[in-house]
Amino acid sequence: MADKVLMKGNEAMAEAAIMAGCRHYLGYPITPQTEIAAYMSKRMPKVGGTFLQAESEISAINMVIGVASAGKRAMTSSSSPGISLKGEGLSYLAGCDLPAFVVNVQRGGPGLGGIQPSQADYFQATRGTSHGDYHMIVLAPNSVQEMVNLTFQGFDMADKYRMTVMLLADGTMGQMMEPVSLDMGEVKSYDKPWAVTGTNCEREHNIVNSLFLKPELLEKKNFERFEKYNYIEENEALYEEYLMDDAEVCIVAYGISARIAKNAIDAARAKGIKVGMFRPITLWPFPKKEIRAIADKVNSFISVELSMGQLIEDVKLYTECTKPVYLCNRTGGMIMTPEEVLQKIEEAVGGNK
Amino acid sequence: MTTTNMLIAGFGGQGILFTGKFLAYEGLLEGREVSWLPSYGPEMRGGTANCSVILSDIPVGSPIVSNPDTLLVMNLPSLDKYEDATVAGGKIFVDSALIGRKVNRTDVEAYYIPATKLASDEGLTGLANMILLGFVIKHTNVIPFENIERALQKVVPASKQHLIESNRKALELGYNYAE
């Protein structure tokens, strides 16, 4: 307890990135994640790193491709519209099998949308964000402490699997302050024999590339990549359960929605309603097996999300539509109250849709 | 088990967010569960500002205070907006130098202090927020008054240590104010 500090989610995650060995931050400001860039601009020079405000989001993500190609840990951060701009680069990172860490502190959309918290980029994040067959590992923190822990862990996963890890937060996670421990432990380092670091005329050139004009070869590359994805789906899914032992109704929620849902669950429990929560921490890989097992025990699910019904599609998919799934949502930067969630729980118990 | 769900609201520039931070730091020093969530965006630049602060003995669920048990208001729009949201039996603290009307609700406790006027009378311009907070500490059990010094040491940045003295004076002024 003594070593906890009070920090904003955006600043705490930026510090965690530095602790994870990231020395290259390439970004472009946008609310509600600008504190990340501001923090990095102060800290990076002090730890011998690079802070660079690019001329655009597209430029920043391509600089990440450059740093990652050289085998160094790099990150960029943005909010929803800015992530869309980075989409092309994210696909190239996947095509090149490069490790990278990308933060999306979501705001309301579509278009320029608003600046208030949102979870409307769920499809965008879990379906790869851009063109081609690929995935990113998507981590969804629900506290400042998880902003930190998942950032530290995310850099490790990126190197381990040579792929992009996205921290999918939202305006509240970025802006709120909570006590947080920055005690992260050792950084694990990975050999990167593929990195373009100069040959010294002693080895063949390394080439980092996503262009494969022979379809046979491109298909083979994609098959290999999906073997890796299958392994990750089997081994890296993270989740948390809350009061699920005797639950008859299961709320599924991530990030800020899970925090609000927790209040509603406590209120419902006080009324004797058996409700619990399944909180995916990795949105990709989604904890499929675990939620499928829950479907055999509960009567119904409620997807609580700040979007027009995106998470709910995965709930239906991975529970194989075996139980009714209700939706409790707000959007556009509006946030549901615990009372709204409680009302939905009572409707679900009553069997009303 | 005690939990304080506080909402602090006023104009940008009144130190609304700082007031919340002060409490959050003291909560941290007490080893309690704490969350602090500001409004952000264009309203911070001269418009309305508010922040949610929760101090609790159990882990904080939602960090958003939509129904405060303790409401601090430093302008009329904030009182208009949040008066009805306050829980029955809650406490509303009003800077009566800036807000001409009384609290309409009869199922809450209303407290009035002309914090902004006191601040300018006492040469503490800009510290009406801390005067109001001292008054709040007097009439609630949110934090013990004797802990204000360590919280100030924590929340005031090293480069601005000269401000501790005036902040302490402001807190004391509010704490000792007799309605």
Boltz contact constraints between the chains, C-beta under 6 A:
constraints:
  - contact:
      token1: [A, 1]
      token2: [B, 31]
      max_distance: 6.0
  - contact:
      token1: [A, 6]
      token2: [B, 24]
      max_distance: 6.0
  - contact:
      token1: [A, 6]
      token2: [B, 25]
      max_distance: 6.0
  - contact:
      token1: [A, 6]
      token2: [B, 28]
      max_distance: 6.0
  - contact:
      token1: [A, 32]
      token2: [B, 40]
      max_distance: 6.0
  - contact:
      token1: [A, 115]
      token2: [B, 41]
      max_distance: 6.0
  - contact:
      token1: [A, 175]
      token2: [B, 38]
      max_distance: 6.0
  - contact:
      token1: [A, 175]
      token2: [B, 40]
      max_distance: 6.0
  - contact:
      token1: [A, 176]
      token2: [B, 35]
      max_distance: 6.0
  - contact:
      token1: [A, 176]
      token2: [B, 37]
      max_distance: 6.0
  - contact:
      token1: [A, 176]
      token2: [B, 63]
      max_distance: 6.0
  - contact:
      token1: [A, 177]
      token2: [B, 36]
      max_distance: 6.0
  - contact:
      token1: [A, 178]
      token2: [B, 35]
      max_distance: 6.0
  - contact:
      token1: [A, 179]
      token2: [B, 28]
      max_distance: 6.0
  - contact:
      token1: [A, 179]
      token2: [B, 34]
      max_distance: 6.0
  - contact:
      token1: [A, 259]
      token2: [B, 61]
      max_distance: 6.0
  - contact:
      token1: [A, 259]
      token2: [B, 62]
      max_distance: 6.0
  - contact:
      token1: [A, 260]
      token2: [B, 62]
      max_distance: 6.0
  - contact:
      token1: [A, 262]
      token2: [B, 61]
      max_distance: 6.0
  - contact:
      token1: [A, 263]
      token2: [B, 61]
      max_distance: 6.0
  - contact:
      token1: [A, 263]
      token2: [B, 62]
      max_distance: 6.0
  - contact:
      token1: [A, 337]
      token2: [B, 66]
      max_distance: 6.0
